[in-house]
């Protein structure tokens, strides 16, 4: 008996990961795993003073993501397909953006121990958008702790994702440009994404995105 399907949605802050995950749930008869970022007590302080609160913020996320992925994912996959709005791999991406020196070394030691026990998705749907689109979407959803996100930092996150997925080979990766897509208001856009996902899963083709500046 084959294992149930595990799809993860990834991409920079504001690109629409959670929205798409919710919309795909019924289509793929899957359970939903959403990142619990609101519980991080350091997040709002991090956006106000990244250097001071980076380590606390990152370690909280690492342990929270590990607990969720290690405990929830295997159990769900025993009974159902699963769609998540993040991957455990993203944690290290953000750590290398925000940490340095001894803090990064400490993080790497902890991450190396935890990462061995995390299931890998069958497919990562990598949502992409330019900086203007990301800024507009973040402003539109107006989460209080995101109001202090700087354009420069957001663009560094966007480019970090580009570099990361240009080399990622742990599973199938499907890059989708979302600049002109609206999953909620335009059913054709959602149908397009669903067709791309089903085609990639059927063909089993790794589709690396082109690195953009």
ABEGO torsion letter per residue (X at the ends): XBBBBBBBBBEBBGAGAAAAAAAAAAAAGBBBBBBBAAABAAAAAAAABAAAAAAAAAAAAAAAAAAAAAAAAAAAAAABBBBBABBAAAAAAAAAAABBEAAAAAAAAAAAAAAAABBBBABBBBBBBBAAAAAAAAAAAGBAAAAABBAAAAAAAAAAAAAAAAABAABBBBBBBAAABBAAABAAAAAAAAAAAAAAAAAGBBBBBBBBX
